[in-house]
Amino acid sequence: MANETVSYDSDGSDGKAVKLAGVVVWDGGRREAVRPDRSRRRRFGNAVNTGLKKTLDLTGAGTALVLLIPLFIAIAAAIKLTSRGPVLFRQRRYGLDGETFTLLKFRSMHVERCDASGVAQTVPDDPRVTVVGAFLRRSNFDELPQLINVLRGEMSLVGPRPHVPGMLAAGVPYETFDPRYMDRHRVRPGITGLAQVNGFRGETKDAYAAHMRLENDLDYIQRQSLRLDIRILAATMVREFLKGSGY
């Protein structure tokens, strides 16, 4: 998927917008504060969008789980046959309004090397990852159990990716790195999000990558709609599951 750069001027200063699969992230220009619109029309629109998003989450996650049962069984068998430990990996993550929940993933690391805190981020050729786990991460199949989190109401199909408490950005806690960090928890976290389809996934050791991930998350919260969710899901299928960019 080729990136397309387009110009944008939000406050009289030039900025850039990078477009990927029809999804745009702004880079440059000052973000203007959005005043709350308490009109009846706006409230009605928000209620409709919330209902449509919930419908997409439940129907999408439910349908996917039914269709993927054979794949789930095959993955579970491969994990049990090639390494010691449970099939699923459970970890506490930030959810809606900063409350924590238990996120589910297929276990991709040797059980004795797993980092329950999640602060030690995965790196390329990570020795903690099993042979089967490397495939699961490359294909992003390790994320599939989060469909259960969606059905539980803890996650959405699309939203900011859930982080572990204490996650580091450029070597410091994200809350210290940018005081707006907790604002990303105003919505349910997602299996995929705007940051991921725009290339800002993985490690956050680099200050620019950490900053742009948060910018994308906040941008999504401001612009969220059913149409945007569908475009992000389509881009995810191409970028993550078909091209296999995970590690």
C-alpha positions in Angstrom: 0.0 0.0 0.0 1.6 3.2 -1.1 1.6 6.3 1.1 0.2 9.5 -0.4 1.2 12.9 1.1 -1.3 15.7 0.8 -1.0 19.3 2.1 -3.3 20.7 4.8 -3.5 24.0 6.6 -5.3 23.9 9.9 -4.4 27.3 11.5 -2.5 29.2 8.9 0.6 27.0 9.2 1.4 24.3 6.8 1.0 20.7 7.8 1.2 17.3 6.1 -1.3 14.4 6.0 -0.2 10.9 5.2 -2.9 8.9 3.5 -3.0 5.1 3.7 -5.8 3.0 2.4 -8.1 6.0 2.6 -7.2 6.7 6.2 -5.5 10.0 7.1 -3.2 11.0 9.9 -2.2 14.6 10.3 1.5 15.5 10.8 1.9 19.2 11.5 -0.3 22.1 12.3 -1.9 22.9 15.6 -4.8 20.8 16.8 -7.7 23.1 17.6 -9.8 22.4 20.7 -13.2 21.0 19.8 -16.0 22.7 21.8 -18.7 20.3 23.1 -21.8 20.5 20.9 -24.8 19.9 23.2 -27.4 20.3 20.5 -30.1 17.6 20.2 -29.0 16.8 16.7 -25.4 16.1 17.8 -26.5 14.0 20.7 -28.8 12.0 18.4 -25.9 11.5 15.9 -23.6 10.3 18.7 -26.2 7.8 20.0 -26.8 6.4 16.5 -23.0 6.1 15.9 -22.6 4.3 19.3 -25.4 1.9 18.4 -24.0 1.2 15.0 -20.5 0.6 16.4 -21.9 -1.8 19.0 -23.8 -3.7 16.3 -20.6 -3.9 14.2 -18.6 -5.2 17.2 -21.1 -7.9 18.2 -22.0 -9.2 14.7 -18.4 -8.9 13.5 -16.8 -10.6 16.5 -19.5 -13.3 16.8 -19.4 -14.2 13.1 -15.6 -14.3 13.1 -15.5 -16.6 16.1 -17.8 -19.1 14.5 -16.0 -19.1 11.2 -12.6 -19.3 12.8 -13.3 -22.3 15.1 -11.2 -24.7 13.0 -8.3 -22.2 13.0 -8.6 -21.8 16.8 -8.4 -25.6 17.2 -5.4 -25.9 14.9 -3.5 -23.1 16.7 -4.3 -24.4 20.1 -3.0 -27.9 19.1 0.2 -26.4 17.6 0.9 -24.4 20.8 0.4 -27.4 23.1 2.4 -29.8 20.9 5.5 -27.5 20.6 5.9 -25.8 24.0 5.0 -26.2 27.6 2.3 -24.0 29.1 -1.3 -22.8 28.5 -2.7 -22.0 25.1 -3.9 -18.5 26.1 -1.8 -15.7 27.5 -3.7 -13.3 29.9 -2.5 -9.8 30.7 -4.0 -6.8 32.4 -4.5 -3.8 30.0 -6.1 -0.4 30.2 -9.7 -0.3 29.0 -12.5 2.2 28.9 -12.0 5.2 31.3 -8.7 3.8 32.4 -10.2 0.7 34.1 -8.1 -2.5 33.6 -9.4 -5.7 32.1 -7.8 -9.1 31.2 -6.8 -9.2 27.6 -6.6 -12.6 25.8 -4.0 -13.7 23.3 -2.7 -17.0 22.0 0.6 -17.6 23.9 3.5 -16.9 21.6 6.4 -17.0 24.1 8.0 -19.7 26.3 6.0 -19.7 29.5 9.1 -19.3 31.7 10.1 -16.2 29.7 6.8 -14.4 29.5 6.7 -10.9 30.9 3.3 -10.6 32.7 3.8 -6.8 33.1 4.2 -6.3 29.4 6.6 -3.4 30.0 9.5 -5.3 28.2 8.3 -4.9 24.6 8.8 -7.5 22.0 11.7 -6.9 19.6 12.6 -8.5 16.2 14.0 -12.0 16.6 13.0 -11.9 20.3 14.5 -15.1 21.9 11.4 -15.4 24.2 9.2 -16.2 21.2 8.5 -19.8 20.3 8.6 -21.2 16.8 4.8 -21.3 16.6 4.7 -18.0 18.3 6.8 -16.4 15.6 4.3 -17.4 13.0 1.4 -16.3 15.1 2.9 -12.8 15.6 3.9 -12.5 12.0 0.4 -13.3 10.9 -1.2 -11.5 13.9 -3.2 -14.6 14.6 -2.1 -14.3 18.2 -4.6 -11.4 18.5 -7.6 -13.4 17.5 -8.8 -14.4 21.0 -9.5 -10.7 21.6 -12.7 -11.3 19.7 -13.9 -12.8 23.0 -12.9 -9.5 24.7 -15.1 -7.7 22.1 -18.1 -10.0 22.9 -17.6 -9.4 26.6 -17.8 -5.6 26.0 -14.3 -5.0 27.1 -12.9 -4.1 23.7 -14.1 -2.9 20.3 -13.1 -4.2 16.9 -11.6 -0.7 16.2 -10.1 1.7 18.7 -6.8 2.6 20.3 -4.8 -0.5 21.1 -4.9 -1.4 24.8 -1.7 -0.8 26.6 -0.3 -2.3 29.8 -0.2 0.0 32.8 3.3 1.5 33.0 4.0 1.2 29.3 7.1 3.2 28.3 7.4 5.8 25.5 11.0 6.9 24.6 12.2 5.3 27.9 9.7 7.1 30.3 6.1 6.2 31.3 3.7 7.3 28.6 1.8 9.5 31.2 5.1 11.4 31.7 5.9 11.5 28.0 2.7 13.2 27.0 0.1 14.4 29.6 -2.7 13.7 27.1 -2.0 10.0 27.3 -5.0 9.0 29.5 -7.4 10.8 27.0 -7.0 7.8 24.7 -9.0 5.8 27.2 -12.2 7.8 26.6 -13.3 5.0 24.3 -13.0 1.2 24.4 -9.7 -0.1 23.1 -9.7 -2.0 19.8 -8.1 -5.0 18.2 -6.9 -2.6 15.5 -6.8 1.1 15.2 -5.9 4.2 13.1 -2.3 4.1 14.4 -1.8 0.5 13.3 -3.0 0.9 9.8 -0.9 4.1 9.4 2.2 2.2 10.4 2.6 3.2 14.0 2.6 -0.2 15.8 5.2 -2.2 17.6 7.8 -0.7 19.8 7.6 2.8 21.3 11.2 3.4 22.1 11.5 6.1 19.5 10.0 9.4 20.6 8.5 10.2 17.1 6.8 6.7 16.9 5.4 7.1 20.4 4.2 10.6 19.7 2.5 9.7 16.4 0.8 6.6 17.9 -0.9 8.9 20.5 -1.7 11.5 17.8 -3.4 8.8 15.7 -5.3 7.5 18.7 -6.6 11.0 19.7 -7.4 11.7 16.1 -9.5 8.6 15.9 -11.5 9.5 19.0 -12.4 12.9 17.4 -13.3 11.5 14.0 -14.7 8.0 14.9 -17.6 6.8 12.8 -18.9 3.6 11.4 -17.5 4.5 8.0 -14.0 5.1 9.4 -14.2 1.8 11.4 -15.0 -0.1 8.2 -12.1 1.5 6.4 -9.7 0.7 9.2 -10.9 -2.9 9.3 -10.4 -3.3 5.5 -6.9 -1.7 5.8 -6.0 -4.0 8.7 -6.9 -7.1 6.6 -4.5 -6.1 3.9 -1.7 -4.7 6.0 -1.6 -7.1 9.0 -3.2 -10.4 8.2 -2.3 -10.6 4.5 1.1 -9.0 4.5 2.1 -10.2 7.9 4.0 -7.2 9.4 3.9 -8.3 13.0 6.8 -9.7 15.2 
